[in-house]
Amino acid sequence: MCALSAPGSLALDADGRARPVAEYADAGAELTDGLAEAVEYCPVEALALHSARGGYRIAPAE
């Protein structure tokens, strides 16, 4: 369900796990609401989203 929530940002790997399509957003692109929602939606906090600048946690909220 995580990957389906943000298909432009997440894809399923061979093991069926959601993985980022790219390690970082292109040219400093802004975070999409869809990606943050997908991370929040994933069960048991399977995904976490961190800032590339500063490394602080964006989602899921602590």
PDB file of N, CA, C and O in Angstrom:
ATOM      1  N   MET A   1       0.816  -1.205   0.000  1.00  0.00           N
ATOM      2  CA  MET A   1       0.000   0.000   0.000  1.00  0.00           C
ATOM      3  C   MET A   1       0.855   1.262   0.000  1.00  0.00           C
ATOM      4  O   MET A   1       0.447   2.292  -0.536  1.00  0.00           O
ATOM      5  N   CYS A   2       2.043   1.182   0.603  1.00  0.00           N
ATOM      6  CA  CYS A   2       2.907   2.364   0.670  1.00  0.00           C
ATOM      7  C   CYS A   2       3.266   2.848  -0.733  1.00  0.00           C
ATOM      8  O   CYS A   2       3.113   4.027  -1.051  1.00  0.00           O
ATOM      9  N   ALA A   3       3.743   1.925  -1.567  1.00  0.00           N
ATOM     10  CA  ALA A   3       4.192   2.284  -2.913  1.00  0.00           C
ATOM     11  C   ALA A   3       3.027   2.770  -3.774  1.00  0.00           C
ATOM     12  O   ALA A   3       3.206   3.651  -4.615  1.00  0.00           O
ATOM     13  N   LEU A   4       1.852   2.209  -3.574  1.00  0.00           N
ATOM     14  CA  LEU A   4       0.684   2.633  -4.344  1.00  0.00           C
ATOM     15  C   LEU A   4       0.265   4.053  -3.993  1.00  0.00           C
ATOM     16  O   LEU A   4      -0.341   4.739  -4.817  1.00  0.00           O
ATOM     17  N   SER A   5       0.575   4.498  -2.797  1.00  0.00           N
ATOM     18  CA  SER A   5       0.208   5.840  -2.352  1.00  0.00           C
ATOM     19  C   SER A   5       1.047   6.930  -2.999  1.00  0.00           C
ATOM     20  O   SER A   5       0.592   8.066  -3.129  1.00  0.00           O
ATOM     21  N   ALA A   6       2.273   6.596  -3.410  1.00  0.00           N
ATOM     22  CA  ALA A   6       3.181   7.575  -4.029  1.00  0.00           C
ATOM     23  C   ALA A   6       3.952   6.902  -5.164  1.00  0.00           C
ATOM     24  O   ALA A   6       5.165   6.723  -5.057  1.00  0.00           O
ATOM     25  N   PRO A   7       3.271   6.528  -6.248  1.00  0.00           N
ATOM     26  CA  PRO A   7       3.909   5.754  -7.314  1.00  0.00           C
ATOM     27  C   PRO A   7       5.068   6.469  -8.012  1.00  0.00           C
ATOM     28  O   PRO A   7       5.936   5.797  -8.571  1.00  0.00           O
ATOM     29  N   GLY A   8       5.115   7.781  -8.002  1.00  0.00           N
ATOM     30  CA  GLY A   8       6.220   8.502  -8.615  1.00  0.00           C
ATOM     31  C   GLY A   8       7.461   8.545  -7.746  1.00  0.00           C
ATOM     32  O   GLY A   8       8.547   8.876  -8.222  1.00  0.00           O
ATOM     33  N   SER A   9       7.305   8.212  -6.474  1.00  0.00           N
ATOM     34  CA  SER A   9       8.405   8.295  -5.522  1.00  0.00           C
ATOM     35  C   SER A   9       8.831   6.954  -4.948  1.00  0.00           C
ATOM     36  O   SER A   9       9.978   6.787  -4.534  1.00  0.00           O
ATOM     37  N   LEU A  10       7.901   5.989  -4.923  1.00  0.00           N
ATOM     38  CA  LEU A  10       8.180   4.677  -4.334  1.00  0.00           C
ATOM     39  C   LEU A  10       7.854   3.573  -5.334  1.00  0.00           C
ATOM     40  O   LEU A  10       6.926   3.699  -6.132  1.00  0.00           O
ATOM     41  N   ALA A  11       8.619   2.500  -5.282  1.00  0.00           N
ATOM     42  CA  ALA A  11       8.368   1.321  -6.119  1.00  0.00           C
ATOM     43  C   ALA A  11       8.641   0.079  -5.285  1.00  0.00           C
ATOM     44  O   ALA A  11       9.411   0.124  -4.325  1.00  0.00           O
ATOM     45  N   LEU A  12       8.014  -1.019  -5.648  1.00  0.00           N
ATOM     46  CA  LEU A  12       8.247  -2.279  -4.946  1.00  0.00           C
ATOM     47  C   LEU A  12       9.490  -2.952  -5.494  1.00  0.00           C
ATOM     48  O   LEU A  12       9.693  -2.998  -6.707  1.00  0.00           O
ATOM     49  N   ASP A  13      10.335  -3.482  -4.595  1.00  0.00           N
ATOM     50  CA  ASP A  13      11.515  -4.225  -5.042  1.00  0.00           C
ATOM     51  C   ASP A  13      11.136  -5.695  -5.216  1.00  0.00           C
ATOM     52  O   ASP A  13       9.970  -6.056  -5.054  1.00  0.00           O
ATOM     53  N   ALA A  14      12.101  -6.534  -5.541  1.00  0.00           N
ATOM     54  CA  ALA A  14      11.852  -7.957  -5.794  1.00  0.00           C
ATOM     55  C   ALA A  14      11.276  -8.675  -4.576  1.00  0.00           C
ATOM     56  O   ALA A  14      10.594  -9.689  -4.725  1.00  0.00           O
ATOM     57  N   ASP A  15      11.540  -8.166  -3.382  1.00  0.00           N
ATOM     58  CA  ASP A  15      11.024  -8.765  -2.153  1.00  0.00           C
ATOM     59  C   ASP A  15       9.667  -8.203  -1.742  1.00  0.00           C
ATOM     60  O   ASP A  15       9.124  -8.578  -0.703  1.00  0.00           O
ATOM     61  N   GLY A  16       9.122  -7.307  -2.556  1.00  0.00           N
ATOM     62  CA  GLY A  16       7.830  -6.712  -2.241  1.00  0.00           C
ATOM     63  C   GLY A  16       7.886  -5.577  -1.257  1.00  0.00           C
ATOM     64  O   GLY A  16       6.861  -5.201  -0.688  1.00  0.00           O
ATOM     65  N   ARG A  17       9.070  -5.016  -1.042  1.00  0.00           N
ATOM     66  CA  ARG A  17       9.235  -3.888  -0.115  1.00  0.00           C
ATOM     67  C   ARG A  17       9.243  -2.576  -0.897  1.00  0.00           C
ATOM     68  O   ARG A  17       9.778  -2.499  -2.003  1.00  0.00           O
ATOM     69  N   ALA A  18       8.645  -1.557  -0.306  1.00  0.00           N
ATOM     70  CA  ALA A  18       8.653  -0.236  -0.927  1.00  0.00           C
ATOM     71  C   ALA A  18      10.040   0.374  -0.791  1.00  0.00           C
ATOM     72  O   ALA A  18      10.623   0.391   0.293  1.00  0.00           O
ATOM     73  N   ARG A  19      10.551   0.869  -1.894  1.00  0.00           N
ATOM     74  CA  ARG A  19      11.865   1.518  -1.918  1.00  0.00           C
ATOM     75  C   ARG A  19      11.739   2.839  -2.660  1.00  0.00           C
ATOM     76  O   ARG A  19      10.889   2.966  -3.541  1.00  0.00           O
ATOM     77  N   PRO A  20      12.565   3.826  -2.326  1.00  0.00           N
ATOM     78  CA  PRO A  20      12.519   5.092  -3.055  1.00  0.00           C
ATOM     79  C   PRO A  20      12.983   4.912  -4.497  1.00  0.00           C
ATOM     80  O   PRO A  20      13.894   4.132  -4.778  1.00  0.00           O
ATOM     81  N   VAL A  21      12.348   5.640  -5.394  1.00  0.00           N
ATOM     82  CA  VAL A  21      12.743   5.616  -6.803  1.00  0.00           C
ATOM     83  C   VAL A  21      14.098   6.289  -6.964  1.00  0.00           C
ATOM     84  O   VAL A  21      14.927   5.843  -7.758  1.00  0.00           O
ATOM     85  N   ALA A  22      14.324   7.360  -6.214  1.00  0.00           N
ATOM     86  CA  ALA A  22      15.594   8.085  -6.239  1.00  0.00           C
ATOM     87  C   ALA A  22      16.047   8.312  -4.805  1.00  0.00           C
ATOM     88  O   ALA A  22      15.218   8.439  -3.904  1.00  0.00           O
ATOM     89  N   GLU A  23      17.350   8.365  -4.586  1.00  0.00           N
ATOM     90  CA  GLU A  23      17.857   8.563  -3.237  1.00  0.00           C
ATOM     91  C   GLU A  23      17.514   9.950  -2.698  1.00  0.00           C
ATOM     92  O   GLU A  23      17.218  10.108  -1.514  1.00  0.00           O
ATOM     93  N   TYR A  24      17.557  10.956  -3.580  1.00  0.00           N
ATOM     94  CA  TYR A  24      17.245  12.329  -3.200  1.00  0.00           C
ATOM     95  C   TYR A  24      16.294  12.926  -4.218  1.00  0.00           C
ATOM     96  O   TYR A  24      16.231  12.470  -5.360  1.00  0.00           O
ATOM     97  N   ALA A  25      15.551  13.946  -3.807  1.00  0.00           N
ATOM     98  CA  ALA A  25      14.701  14.673  -4.742  1.00  0.00           C
ATOM     99  C   ALA A  25      15.582  15.363  -5.778  1.00  0.00           C
ATOM    100  O   ALA A  25      16.684  15.812  -5.460  1.00  0.00           O
ATOM    101  N   ASP A  26      15.105  15.446  -6.999  1.00  0.00           N
ATOM    102  CA  ASP A  26      15.862  16.070  -8.084  1.00  0.00           C
ATOM    103  C   ASP A  26      16.049  17.568  -7.844  1.00  0.00           C
ATOM    104  O   ASP A  26      15.087  18.293  -7.591  1.00  0.00           O
ATOM    105  N   ALA A  27      17.280  18.012  -7.927  1.00  0.00           N
ATOM    106  CA  ALA A  27      17.624  19.440  -7.871  1.00  0.00           C
ATOM    107  C   ALA A  27      16.966  20.167  -6.712  1.00  0.00           C
ATOM    108  O   ALA A  27      16.528  21.308  -6.859  1.00  0.00           O
ATOM    109  N   GLY A  28      16.895  19.517  -5.566  1.00  0.00           N
ATOM    110  CA  GLY A  28      16.331  20.171  -4.391  1.00  0.00           C
ATOM    111  C   GLY A  28      14.834  20.330  -4.445  1.00  0.00           C
ATOM    112  O   GLY A  28      14.282  21.214  -3.790  1.00  0.00           O
ATOM    113  N   ALA A  29      14.159  19.485  -5.219  1.00  0.00           N
ATOM    114  CA  ALA A  29      12.704  19.587  -5.344  1.00  0.00           C
ATOM    115  C   ALA A  29      12.039  19.475  -3.970  1.00  0.00           C
ATOM    116  O   ALA A  29      12.557  18.828  -3.060  1.00  0.00           O
ATOM    117  N   GLU A  30      10.911  20.107  -3.851  1.00  0.00           N
ATOM    118  CA  GLU A  30      10.174  20.077  -2.598  1.00  0.00           C
ATOM    119  C   GLU A  30       9.550  18.706  -2.372  1.00  0.00           C
ATOM    120  O   GLU A  30       9.239  17.998  -3.330  1.00  0.00           O
ATOM    121  N   LEU A  31       9.371  18.337  -1.133  1.00  0.00           N
ATOM    122  CA  LEU A  31       8.706  17.105  -0.750  1.00  0.00           C
ATOM    123  C   LEU A  31       7.252  17.162  -1.207  1.00  0.00           C
ATOM    124  O   LEU A  31       6.572  18.168  -1.006  1.00  0.00           O
ATOM    125  N   THR A  32       6.790  16.105  -1.807  1.00  0.00           N
ATOM    126  CA  THR A  32       5.389  16.072  -2.207  1.00  0.00           C
ATOM    127  C   THR A  32       4.540  15.616  -1.031  1.00  0.00           C
ATOM    128  O   THR A  32       4.975  14.798  -0.220  1.00  0.00           O
ATOM    129  N   ASP A  33       3.344  16.142  -0.942  1.00  0.00           N
ATOM    130  CA  ASP A  33       2.426  15.723   0.120  1.00  0.00           C
ATOM    131  C   ASP A  33       2.153  14.235   0.013  1.00  0.00           C
ATOM    132  O   ASP A  33       2.002  13.554   1.028  1.00  0.00           O
ATOM    133  N   GLY A  34       2.087  13.724  -1.217  1.00  0.00           N
ATOM    134  CA  GLY A  34       1.805  12.305  -1.431  1.00  0.00           C
ATOM    135  C   GLY A  34       2.849  11.403  -0.812  1.00  0.00           C
ATOM    136  O   GLY A  34       2.508  10.359  -0.256  1.00  0.00           O
ATOM    137  N   LEU A  35       4.114  11.781  -0.894  1.00  0.00           N
ATOM    138  CA  LEU A  35       5.174  10.965  -0.324  1.00  0.00           C
ATOM    139  C   LEU A  35       5.093  10.954   1.197  1.00  0.00           C
ATOM    140  O   LEU A  35       5.218   9.897   1.815  1.00  0.00           O
ATOM    141  N   ALA A  36       4.889  12.097   1.794  1.00  0.00           N
ATOM    142  CA  ALA A  36       4.760  12.152   3.253  1.00  0.00           C
ATOM    143  C   ALA A  36       3.548  11.348   3.715  1.00  0.00           C
ATOM    144  O   ALA A  36       3.614  10.669   4.740  1.00  0.00           O
ATOM    145  N   GLU A  37       2.440  11.416   2.971  1.00  0.00           N
ATOM    146  CA  GLU A  37       1.254  10.639   3.319  1.00  0.00           C
ATOM    147  C   GLU A  37       1.517   9.147   3.191  1.00  0.00           C
ATOM    148  O   GLU A  37       1.056   8.366   4.023  1.00  0.00           O
ATOM    149  N   ALA A  38       2.253   8.741   2.159  1.00  0.00           N
ATOM    150  CA  ALA A  38       2.578   7.325   1.976  1.00  0.00           C
ATOM    151  C   ALA A  38       3.398   6.803   3.138  1.00  0.00           C
ATOM    152  O   ALA A  38       3.167   5.692   3.615  1.00  0.00           O
ATOM    153  N   VAL A  39       4.354   7.594   3.598  1.00  0.00           N
ATOM    154  CA  VAL A  39       5.184   7.184   4.738  1.00  0.00           C
ATOM    155  C   VAL A  39       4.321   7.070   5.992  1.00  0.00           C
ATOM    156  O   VAL A  39       4.459   6.116   6.757  1.00  0.00           O
ATOM    157  N   GLU A  40       3.439   8.029   6.203  1.00  0.00           N
ATOM    158  CA  GLU A  40       2.552   7.984   7.365  1.00  0.00           C
ATOM    159  C   GLU A  40       1.602   6.792   7.291  1.00  0.00           C
ATOM    160  O   GLU A  40       1.251   6.217   8.322  1.00  0.00           O
ATOM    161  N   TYR A  41       1.183   6.414   6.084  1.00  0.00           N
ATOM    162  CA  TYR A  41       0.207   5.357   5.873  1.00  0.00           C
ATOM    163  C   TYR A  41       0.782   3.956   6.076  1.00  0.00           C
ATOM    164  O   TYR A  41       0.044   3.032   6.419  1.00  0.00           O
ATOM    165  N   CYS A  42       2.082   3.788   5.870  1.00  0.00           N
ATOM    166  CA  CYS A  42       2.694   2.460   5.951  1.00  0.00           C
ATOM    167  C   CYS A  42       2.554   1.849   7.346  1.00  0.00           C
ATOM    168  O   CYS A  42       2.708   2.531   8.359  1.00  0.00           O
ATOM    169  N   PRO A  43       2.258   0.550   7.373  1.00  0.00           N
ATOM    170  CA  PRO A  43       2.089  -0.111   8.668  1.00  0.00           C
ATOM    171  C   PRO A  43       3.417  -0.249   9.417  1.00  0.00           C
ATOM    172  O   PRO A  43       4.490  -0.286   8.814  1.00  0.00           O
ATOM    173  N   VAL A  44       3.317  -0.323  10.708  1.00  0.00           N
ATOM    174  CA  VAL A  44       4.452  -0.510  11.630  1.00  0.00           C
ATOM    175  C   VAL A  44       5.662   0.358  11.294  1.00  0.00           C
ATOM    176  O   VAL A  44       6.804  -0.069  11.465  1.00  0.00           O
ATOM    177  N   GLU A  45       5.410   1.567  10.819  1.00  0.00           N
ATOM    178  CA  GLU A  45       6.488   2.502  10.477  1.00  0.00           C
ATOM    179  C   GLU A  45       7.565   1.839   9.630  1.00  0.00           C
ATOM    180  O   GLU A  45       8.757   1.956   9.913  1.00  0.00           O
ATOM    181  N   ALA A  46       7.123   1.136   8.579  1.00  0.00           N
ATOM    182  CA  ALA A  46       8.041   0.430   7.682  1.00  0.00           C
ATOM    183  C   ALA A  46       8.934   1.393   6.919  1.00  0.00           C
ATOM    184  O   ALA A  46      10.031   1.017   6.506  1.00  0.00           O
ATOM    185  N   LEU A  47       8.488   2.623   6.723  1.00  0.00           N
ATOM    186  CA  LEU A  47       9.277   3.641   6.025  1.00  0.00           C
ATOM    187  C   LEU A  47       9.481   4.841   6.937  1.00  0.00           C
ATOM    188  O   LEU A  47       8.660   5.124   7.809  1.00  0.00           O
ATOM    189  N   ALA A  48      10.570   5.528   6.724  1.00  0.00           N
ATOM    190  CA  ALA A  48      10.816   6.798   7.409  1.00  0.00           C
ATOM    191  C   ALA A  48      11.361   7.772   6.379  1.00  0.00           C
ATOM    192  O   ALA A  48      12.099   7.379   5.476  1.00  0.00           O
ATOM    193  N   LEU A  49      11.006   9.015   6.510  1.00  0.00           N
ATOM    194  CA  LEU A  49      11.441  10.062   5.595  1.00  0.00           C
ATOM    195  C   LEU A  49      12.287  11.051   6.375  1.00  0.00           C
ATOM    196  O   LEU A  49      11.850  11.591   7.391  1.00  0.00           O
ATOM    197  N   HIS A  50      13.512  11.288   5.893  1.00  0.00           N
ATOM    198  CA  HIS A  50      14.445  12.203   6.544  1.00  0.00           C
ATOM    199  C   HIS A  50      14.877  13.294   5.578  1.00  0.00           C
ATOM    200  O   HIS A  50      14.931  13.080   4.367  1.00  0.00           O
ATOM    201  N   SER A  51      15.179  14.448   6.115  1.00  0.00           N
ATOM    202  CA  SER A  51      15.661  15.563   5.318  1.00  0.00           C
ATOM    203  C   SER A  51      17.067  15.270   4.813  1.00  0.00           C
ATOM    204  O   SER A  51      17.926  14.833   5.580  1.00  0.00           O
ATOM    205  N   ALA A  52      17.304  15.509   3.530  1.00  0.00           N
ATOM    206  CA  ALA A  52      18.654  15.352   2.978  1.00  0.00           C
ATOM    207  C   ALA A  52      19.573  16.439   3.526  1.00  0.00           C
ATOM    208  O   ALA A  52      20.789  16.260   3.592  1.00  0.00           O
ATOM    209  N   ARG A  53      18.990  17.550   3.911  1.00  0.00           N
ATOM    210  CA  ARG A  53      19.743  18.648   4.509  1.00  0.00           C
ATOM    211  C   ARG A  53      19.461  18.645   6.008  1.00  0.00           C
ATOM    212  O   ARG A  53      18.392  19.081   6.435  1.00  0.00           O
ATOM    213  N   GLY A  54      20.379  18.173   6.786  1.00  0.00           N
ATOM    214  CA  GLY A  54      20.205  18.174   8.231  1.00  0.00           C
ATOM    215  C   GLY A  54      19.855  16.825   8.815  1.00  0.00           C
ATOM    216  O   GLY A  54      20.089  16.597  10.002  1.00  0.00           O
ATOM    217  N   GLY A  55      19.303  15.920   8.024  1.00  0.00           N
ATOM    218  CA  GLY A  55      19.014  14.575   8.475  1.00  0.00           C
ATOM    219  C   GLY A  55      17.887  14.419   9.471  1.00  0.00           C
ATOM    220  O   GLY A  55      17.707  13.337  10.029  1.00  0.00           O
ATOM    221  N   TYR A  56      17.120  15.479   9.712  1.00  0.00           N
ATOM    222  CA  TYR A  56      16.040  15.355  10.681  1.00  0.00           C
ATOM    223  C   TYR A  56      14.870  14.561  10.086  1.00  0.00           C
ATOM    224  O   TYR A  56      14.680  14.525   8.870  1.00  0.00           O
ATOM    225  N   ARG A  57      14.105  13.939  10.956  1.00  0.00           N
ATOM    226  CA  ARG A  57      12.988  13.092  10.553  1.00  0.00           C
ATOM    227  C   ARG A  57      11.795  13.950  10.168  1.00  0.00           C
ATOM    228  O   ARG A  57      11.390  14.843  10.912  1.00  0.00           O
ATOM    229  N   ILE A  58      11.237  13.668   8.994  1.00  0.00           N
ATOM    230  CA  ILE A  58      10.053  14.390   8.504  1.00  0.00           C
ATOM    231  C   ILE A  58       8.792  13.581   8.790  1.00  0.00           C
ATOM    232  O   ILE A  58       7.807  14.109   9.305  1.00  0.00           O
ATOM    233  N   ALA A  59       8.834  12.310   8.454  1.00  0.00           N
ATOM    234  CA  ALA A  59       7.670  11.440   8.633  1.00  0.00           C
ATOM    235  C   ALA A  59       8.160  10.020   8.884  1.00  0.00           C
ATOM    236  O   ALA A  59       9.221   9.659   8.374  1.00  0.00           O
ATOM    237  N   PRO A  60       7.464   9.221   9.620  1.00  0.00           N
ATOM    238  CA  PRO A  60       6.260   9.584  10.368  1.00  0.00           C
ATOM    239  C   PRO A  60       6.599  10.507  11.526  1.00  0.00           C
ATOM    240  O   PRO A  60       7.721  10.538  12.032  1.00  0.00           O
ATOM    241  N   ALA A  61       5.589  11.250  11.918  1.00  0.00           N
ATOM    242  CA  ALA A  61       5.779  12.174  13.030  1.00  0.00           C
ATOM    243  C   ALA A  61       6.124  11.395  14.284  1.00  0.00           C
ATOM    244  O   ALA A  61       5.595  10.310  14.527  1.00  0.00           O
ATOM    245  N   GLU A  62       7.014  11.960  15.069  1.00  0.00           N
ATOM    246  CA  GLU A  62       7.433  11.282  16.309  1.00  0.00           C
ATOM    247  C   GLU A  62       6.467  11.547  17.426  1.00  0.00           C
ATOM    248  O   GLU A  62       6.661  11.058  18.539  1.00  0.00           O
TER     249      GLU A  62
END
